[in-house]
């Protein structure tokens, strides 16, 4: 019996659902029930009849799935797959920042730990950060936005909101430079430039569209363009090629590789299902606090807030 067949049989036996982020290795995206952005995947899993969620991604993503599905068992095949951006702020650091700004409201990017989410009024995604600032806060509000400074700068610049910015960033997106975009445009002058909002401001300034990973998929399908330069983690090229056949996609730079996202494998996924290893455990207190920030975002309206559904894998 090959490994894929074993995984599928164990998945059925465990009544499990397998999720894979768009940056995961191709073999994990192919075997997953759903692929997409982290929050969209967690929402999809919470609405499924599965008893077990296996999240192929980094640790904060599996935590988010547990927050939204507290009565399900949630596992991650590689528990050491962390997110340096999420680790750039702790709950203690956020509490100190809130003390310095006692009247401020708080919003966190979904790329944060469960403990940080529990300290915040709202959560946001790369797709909806701009809309969340616009719809959930007023011009008079003082807003703490953690942890990604580039996403905060982008959203604040689009809305004019008064944002207190934490000095965090995604080291992978920070490797993408304006010179990379310029070089790719010289090689592919007809290509549209799609940029993730975690990128530097000078890279965003060169974009034809600023989008989340799911937003990139949707845009590429709908655009009349046949070529695209993709400014995000290089793993995004695979789902674009898979879902948008016939069009060409070029990474802005091959340097944009998240090693944590590449730690997963079919062997680790099989072991996870065989031994029920890598379970995510959160306290009821943390789950309740983190649910508040996420649910406040969801209440703002999925369509208006830019939430994107996960993609069903039919392969």
C-alpha positions as CSV (number, residue, x, y, z in Angstrom):
1,X,0.0,0.0,0.0
2,X,1.5,3.4,-1.0
3,X,1.7,6.3,1.4
4,X,-1.1,8.3,-0.1
5,X,-3.5,5.4,0.1
6,X,-2.5,4.8,3.8
7,X,-3.1,8.5,4.6
8,X,-6.5,8.4,2.9
9,X,-7.6,5.3,4.8
10,X,-6.5,6.7,8.1
11,X,-8.2,9.9,7.4
12,X,-11.4,8.0,6.9
13,X,-10.9,5.9,9.9
14,X,-10.2,9.0,12.1
15,X,-13.0,11.0,10.5
16,X,-10.4,13.6,9.9
17,X,-10.1,16.6,7.5
18,X,-6.7,17.6,6.1
19,X,-6.0,21.3,5.5
20,X,-3.0,22.7,3.7
21,X,-1.9,26.3,3.4
22,X,-1.0,27.7,-0.1
23,X,2.7,27.7,0.8
24,X,2.9,24.0,1.7
25,X,4.8,21.5,-0.4
26,X,2.8,20.4,-3.5
27,X,2.3,16.8,-2.3
28,X,0.6,18.1,0.8
29,X,-1.6,20.5,-1.2
30,X,-2.6,17.6,-3.4
31,X,-3.7,15.3,-0.6
32,X,-5.5,18.0,1.4
33,X,-9.3,18.2,1.4
34,X,-9.0,22.0,1.4
35,X,-6.2,24.5,0.5
36,X,-6.1,28.2,1.0
37,X,-5.4,31.0,3.4
38,X,-5.0,30.1,7.1
39,X,-8.2,31.6,8.4
40,X,-10.4,30.5,5.5
41,X,-9.1,27.0,6.1
42,X,-9.9,27.1,9.9
43,X,-13.5,28.4,9.1
44,X,-14.0,25.6,6.6
45,X,-12.8,23.0,9.1
46,X,-15.1,24.4,11.8
47,X,-18.1,23.9,9.5
48,X,-17.2,20.4,8.6
49,X,-18.5,17.2,10.3
50,X,-15.0,16.0,10.9
51,X,-13.9,15.0,14.4
52,X,-10.2,15.6,13.7
53,X,-8.5,18.5,12.0
54,X,-4.9,18.0,10.6
55,X,-3.4,21.3,9.6
56,X,-0.4,21.3,7.3
57,X,1.0,24.7,7.9
58,X,2.7,26.6,10.7
59,X,1.8,26.4,14.4
60,X,-0.4,29.6,14.7
61,X,-2.6,28.3,11.9
62,X,-3.3,25.0,13.8
63,X,-3.9,27.1,16.9
64,X,-6.5,29.2,15.0
65,X,-8.2,26.0,13.9
66,X,-8.4,24.9,17.5
67,X,-9.8,28.3,18.6
68,X,-12.6,28.0,16.0
69,X,-13.2,24.2,16.7
70,X,-12.6,23.8,20.4
71,X,-14.6,20.5,20.5
72,X,-12.5,18.9,17.8
73,X,-9.0,17.5,18.1
74,X,-6.5,19.5,16.1
75,X,-3.1,18.2,15.0
76,X,-0.1,19.6,13.1
77,X,2.2,17.1,11.5
78,X,5.3,19.2,12.4
79,X,5.1,21.0,15.7
80,X,8.4,22.8,15.2
81,X,7.0,24.6,12.2
82,X,6.7,28.1,13.7
83,X,6.2,31.6,12.3
84,X,8.9,34.1,13.1
85,X,6.4,36.9,12.5
86,X,4.0,35.5,15.0
87,X,6.8,35.2,17.5
88,X,7.8,38.9,17.1
89,X,5.2,39.9,19.8
90,X,4.2,38.2,23.0
91,X,1.1,38.6,25.0
92,X,3.2,40.3,27.7
93,X,4.6,42.8,25.2
94,X,1.2,43.6,24.0
95,X,-0.1,44.1,27.5
96,X,2.7,46.6,28.1
97,X,1.9,48.5,24.9
98,X,-1.8,48.6,25.9
99,X,-0.8,50.2,29.2
100,X,1.1,52.9,27.3
101,X,-2.1,53.6,25.3
102,X,-5.0,52.9,27.7
103,X,-7.6,54.3,25.4
104,X,-6.5,52.4,22.3
105,X,-8.4,49.6,20.6
106,X,-6.4,46.6,19.5
107,X,-6.3,44.6,16.2
108,X,-4.0,41.7,15.5
109,X,-3.1,40.0,12.2
110,X,-4.1,36.4,12.2
111,X,-0.4,35.6,12.1
112,X,-0.2,35.8,15.9
113,X,-0.2,33.3,18.7
114,X,-3.4,32.4,20.5
115,X,-2.3,34.3,23.5
116,X,-1.9,37.5,21.5
117,X,-5.3,37.0,19.9
118,X,-6.8,36.7,23.3
119,X,-5.5,40.2,24.2
120,X,-7.1,41.9,21.2
121,X,-10.5,43.4,20.3
122,X,-10.3,42.4,16.6
123,X,-8.4,40.0,14.4
124,X,-7.7,40.6,10.7
125,X,-6.3,38.9,7.6
126,X,-4.1,40.1,4.8
127,X,-7.2,40.2,2.7
128,X,-9.4,42.3,5.0
129,X,-7.0,44.5,7.1
130,X,-7.9,47.6,5.1
131,X,-11.6,47.0,5.3
132,X,-11.4,46.1,9.0
133,X,-9.7,49.5,9.8
134,X,-12.2,51.3,7.7
135,X,-15.4,49.6,9.0
136,X,-14.6,48.8,12.6
137,X,-12.8,52.0,13.7
138,X,-13.4,55.8,13.5
139,X,-11.1,58.6,12.6
140,X,-10.9,59.4,16.3
141,X,-9.9,55.9,17.4
142,X,-6.3,55.2,18.5
143,X,-5.6,51.7,17.1
144,X,-2.8,49.3,18.1
145,X,-2.0,47.1,15.1
146,X,0.3,44.1,15.7
147,X,2.6,42.5,14.7
148,X,3.3,43.2,11.0
149,X,4.4,46.8,10.3
150,X,4.1,46.5,6.5
151,X,0.6,45.3,6.6
152,X,-0.3,48.0,9.2
153,X,1.4,50.7,7.0
154,X,-0.5,49.5,4.0
155,X,-3.9,49.4,5.7
156,X,-3.4,52.7,7.5
157,X,-2.2,54.4,4.3
158,X,-5.4,53.3,2.5
159,X,-7.7,54.3,5.3
160,X,-6.0,57.2,7.1
161,X,-6.7,55.6,10.5
162,X,-4.5,56.5,13.5
163,X,-2.5,53.4,13.9
164,X,0.2,52.5,16.4
165,X,2.5,50.1,14.6
166,X,4.6,47.3,16.1
167,X,8.0,46.7,14.6
168,X,7.3,43.2,13.4
169,X,7.6,41.8,9.8
170,X,7.7,38.6,7.8
171,X,11.4,38.0,7.0
172,X,10.4,36.1,3.9
173,X,8.3,38.9,2.4
174,X,11.0,41.4,3.5
175,X,13.4,39.6,1.2
176,X,11.4,40.7,-1.8
177,X,12.9,44.0,-3.0
178,X,11.8,46.6,-5.5
179,X,14.8,45.6,-7.7
180,X,13.4,42.1,-8.0
181,X,10.2,43.4,-9.4
182,X,11.9,45.7,-11.8
183,X,14.1,42.9,-13.0
184,X,11.2,40.6,-13.5
185,X,9.3,43.3,-15.4
186,X,12.2,43.7,-17.7
187,X,12.1,40.0,-18.4
188,X,8.3,39.8,-18.6
189,X,7.0,43.3,-19.7
190,X,3.4,42.1,-20.2
191,X,3.1,40.5,-16.8
192,X,0.9,42.0,-14.1
193,X,2.5,42.3,-10.7
194,X,0.6,40.8,-7.8
195,X,2.0,41.7,-4.4
196,X,1.2,40.4,-0.9
197,X,0.6,43.2,1.6
198,X,3.3,41.9,4.0
199,X,5.8,43.2,1.4
200,X,7.8,46.4,1.8
201,X,6.2,49.7,0.8
202,X,8.5,50.2,-2.2
203,X,7.4,46.8,-3.5
204,X,3.7,47.5,-3.0
205,X,4.2,50.7,-4.9
206,X,5.1,48.6,-8.0
207,X,2.0,46.4,-7.8
208,X,-0.8,46.1,-10.2
209,X,-2.8,44.6,-7.3
210,X,-2.1,44.0,-3.6
211,X,-3.7,40.7,-2.6
212,X,-3.7,37.8,-0.1
213,X,-2.8,34.4,-1.5
214,X,-6.4,33.4,-2.1
215,X,-6.9,36.9,-3.6
216,X,-4.1,36.2,-6.1
217,X,-5.8,33.0,-7.2
218,X,-9.1,34.7,-7.8
219,X,-7.5,37.7,-9.5
220,X,-5.4,35.5,-11.9
221,X,-8.5,33.5,-12.9
222,X,-10.5,36.7,-13.6
223,X,-7.8,38.8,-15.2
224,X,-7.4,38.9,-19.0
225,X,-3.6,38.9,-18.5
226,X,-1.7,35.8,-19.4
227,X,1.4,36.4,-17.3
228,X,1.9,37.4,-13.6
229,X,4.8,38.2,-11.4
230,X,4.1,36.9,-7.9
231,X,5.5,38.7,-4.9
232,X,5.0,36.3,-2.0
233,X,6.4,33.0,-0.8
234,X,7.4,30.9,-3.8
235,X,5.1,28.0,-2.8
236,X,2.2,30.1,-4.1
237,X,3.4,29.4,-7.7
238,X,2.2,25.8,-7.4
239,X,-1.5,26.4,-6.6
240,X,-1.6,29.2,-9.2
241,X,-0.3,26.9,-11.9
242,X,-2.6,24.1,-10.8
243,X,-5.8,26.3,-10.6
244,X,-5.1,28.7,-13.5
245,X,-4.0,26.4,-16.3
246,X,-2.6,28.0,-19.4
247,X,-1.3,31.2,-17.7
248,X,2.3,31.8,-16.7
249,X,3.5,32.8,-13.2
250,X,7.0,34.0,-12.2
251,X,8.2,34.4,-8.6
252,X,9.5,37.9,-7.8
253,X,12.5,36.2,-6.4
254,X,13.5,32.6,-5.6
255,X,14.8,33.9,-2.2
256,X,11.3,34.1,-0.8
257,X,11.2,30.6,0.7
258,X,9.7,29.9,4.1
259,X,11.7,27.0,5.6
260,X,9.0,26.4,8.3
261,X,6.4,26.0,5.6
262,X,8.5,23.4,3.9
263,X,9.0,21.2,7.0
264,X,5.9,19.2,6.3
265,X,5.9,15.9,4.3
266,X,3.7,13.0,3.5
267,X,5.8,10.8,6.0
268,X,5.1,13.3,8.8
269,X,1.4,13.5,7.9
270,X,1.1,9.7,7.9
271,X,2.8,9.5,11.3
272,X,0.5,12.2,12.6
273,X,-2.5,10.2,11.6
274,X,-1.1,6.8,12.7
275,X,0.0,7.9,16.2
276,X,-2.4,10.9,16.6
277,X,0.8,12.9,17.3
278,X,1.3,16.7,17.3
279,X,-2.0,17.6,19.0
280,X,-2.6,21.3,19.7
281,X,-3.8,22.0,23.2
282,X,-5.0,25.4,24.4
283,X,-6.6,26.4,27.7
284,X,-10.3,27.2,27.8
285,X,-9.4,30.8,28.9
286,X,-7.1,31.4,25.9
287,X,-9.7,29.9,23.5
288,X,-12.5,32.0,24.8
289,X,-10.4,35.2,24.7
290,X,-9.1,34.5,21.2
291,X,-12.5,33.6,19.9
292,X,-13.6,37.1,20.8
293,X,-11.2,38.8,18.4
294,X,-11.8,36.4,15.6
295,X,-15.6,36.4,16.0
296,X,-15.7,40.2,16.1
297,X,-14.0,40.1,12.7
298,X,-16.4,37.5,11.3
299,X,-19.4,39.5,12.6
300,X,-18.1,42.5,10.6
301,X,-19.3,40.4,7.5
302,X,-17.4,37.9,5.5
303,X,-18.0,39.5,2.2
304,X,-17.4,43.1,3.4
305,X,-14.4,42.0,5.5
306,X,-12.8,40.2,2.6
307,X,-12.8,36.7,4.0
308,X,-12.1,34.1,1.3
309,X,-13.4,30.5,1.4
310,X,-10.9,27.7,1.3
311,X,-10.5,25.8,-2.0
312,X,-11.9,22.3,-2.2
313,X,-9.3,19.8,-3.5
314,X,-10.9,17.5,-6.1
315,X,-7.7,15.8,-7.3
